[in-house]
């Protein structure tokens, strides 16, 4: 799956594919699917199935959430879309603003696509 999101006035191409979990593990040493599931659980009470409602997040939800994992996921999707981007810290430092919550639904859609199969 491919998507282009706008971050701080720049178009960033995100790509997810079969190698995404392996690239994530190689880059961060953590299991991609475990991190996706843990992150999704943190947002479980704040979704109506399609839209996130951050007013519905509880302290317990936020306590389960590690924002650095979200940044890692976005980075690996961006790196898959452009192999020439800098290391994560340097790449993130290029942005004055990085409003994760603004483009989180698109990122979640891409992650969900990796976890589910299409009906035939």
C-alpha positions as a printed NumPy array, in Angstrom:
array([[  0.   ,   0.   ,   0.   ],
       [  1.174,   3.498,  -0.799],
       [  0.054,   6.8  ,   0.653],
       [  1.371,  10.317,   0.563],
       [  0.896,  12.416,   3.684],
       [  1.821,  16.003,   4.333],
       [  4.141,  16.658,   7.255],
       [  5.079,  20.254,   7.982],
       [  4.365,  21.315,   4.401],
       [  6.288,  18.424,   2.823],
       [  4.792,  15.477,   0.983],
       [  6.111,  12.232,   2.441],
       [  5.507,   8.971,   0.608],
       [  4.706,   6.054,   2.91 ],
       [  4.923,   2.483,   1.639],
       [  4.003,  -0.777,   3.344],
       [  4.757,  -4.201,   1.873],
       [  5.637,  -7.722,   2.879],
       [  9.145,  -6.772,   3.984],
       [  7.965,  -3.981,   6.314],
       [  8.025,  -6.163,   9.472],
       [ 11.519,  -7.404,   8.633],
       [ 12.847,  -3.911,   7.931],
       [ 11.334,  -2.733,  11.23 ],
       [ 13.022,  -5.569,  13.145],
       [ 16.367,  -4.881,  11.432],
       [ 16.154,  -1.139,  12.139],
       [ 14.795,  -1.18 ,  15.703],
       [ 15.345,  -4.714,  17.045],
       [ 11.707,  -5.008,  18.032],
       [  8.886,  -7.21 ,  16.75 ],
       [  6.748,  -5.197,  14.352],
       [  3.48 ,  -7.057,  14.929],
       [  3.805,  -6.968,  18.716],
       [  4.38 ,  -3.206,  18.565],
       [  1.439,  -2.676,  16.182],
       [ -0.918,  -4.688,  18.387],
       [  0.233,  -2.956,  21.572],
       [ -0.221,   0.452,  19.928],
       [ -3.661,  -0.477,  18.566],
       [ -4.775,  -1.597,  22.036],
       [ -3.852,   1.791,  23.442],
       [ -6.263,   3.404,  20.969],
       [ -8.972,   0.748,  21.27 ],
       [-11.264,   2.823,  23.469],
       [-10.856,   5.908,  21.289],
       [-12.18 ,   4.623,  18.004],
       [-15.617,   4.119,  16.553],
       [-14.18 ,   1.711,  14.022],
       [-13.097,   4.371,  11.554],
       [-12.278,   7.61 ,  13.336],
       [-10.115,   8.203,  16.365],
       [-11.625,  10.305,  19.136],
       [ -8.757,  11.392,  21.317],
       [-11.166,  12.795,  23.901],
       [-12.091,   9.187,  24.648],
       [ -8.55 ,   8.182,  25.584],
       [ -8.158,   7.276,  29.231],
       [ -5.084,   7.434,  31.41 ],
       [ -4.832,   3.645,  31.138],
       [ -4.909,   3.912,  27.334],
       [ -2.134,   6.49 ,  27.336],
       [ -0.144,   4.468,  29.842],
       [ -0.007,   1.63 ,  27.281],
       [  1.149,   3.943,  24.511],
       [  4.795,   4.448,  23.645],
       [  4.906,   7.372,  21.218],
       [  8.421,   6.489,  20.13 ],
       [  6.974,   3.307,  18.61 ],
       [  4.61 ,   5.432,  16.506],
       [  7.55 ,   7.492,  15.28 ],
       [  9.436,   4.284,  14.453],
       [  6.482,   2.928,  12.464],
       [  6.07 ,   6.148,  10.51 ],
       [  9.797,   6.284,   9.87 ],
       [  9.982,   2.724,   8.522],
       [  7.014,   3.412,   6.202],
       [  8.724,   6.598,   4.994],
       [ 12.052,   4.793,   4.585],
       [ 10.28 ,   2.186,   2.452],
       [  8.966,   5.016,   0.3  ],
       [ 12.349,   6.753,   0.018],
       [ 15.469,   4.751,   0.78 ],
       [ 17.56 ,   7.942,   0.689],
       [ 16.097,   9.544,   3.808],
       [ 18.416,  10.104,   6.754],
       [ 18.579,   8.09 ,   9.944],
       [ 15.438,   8.452,  12.067],
       [ 16.66 ,  11.139,  14.465],
       [ 18.105,  13.259,  11.66 ],
       [ 15.013,  12.789,   9.488],
       [ 12.644,  13.774,  12.303],
       [ 14.84 ,  16.784,  13.082],
       [ 14.167,  18.122,   9.579],
       [ 10.565,  18.91 ,  10.568],
       [  9.601,  21.904,  12.694],
       [  6.261,  20.217,  13.365],
       [  5.442,  16.522,  13.311],
       [  1.705,  16.324,  14.131],
       [  1.38 ,  12.546,  14.46 ],
       [ -2.281,  12.714,  15.414],
       [ -3.129,  14.516,  12.158],
       [ -2.051,  11.62 ,   9.951],
       [ -2.4  ,   8.698,  12.367],
       [ -5.563,   7.319,  10.684],
       [ -3.673,   6.897,   7.388],
       [ -0.781,   5.189,   9.161],
       [ -3.151,   2.856,  11.053],
       [ -4.857,   1.928,   7.784],
       [ -1.51 ,   0.915,   6.321],
       [ -0.572,  -1.087,   9.418],
       [ -3.952,  -2.81 ,   9.479],
       [ -3.49 ,  -3.788,   5.834],
       [ -0.348,  -5.698,   6.831],
       [ -2.27 ,  -7.623,   9.494],
       [ -5.338,  -8.637,   7.487],
       [ -5.987, -10.352,   4.227],
       [ -8.408,  -9.358,   1.519],
       [-11.569, -11.406,   1.048],
       [-11.711, -13.328,  -2.2  ]])
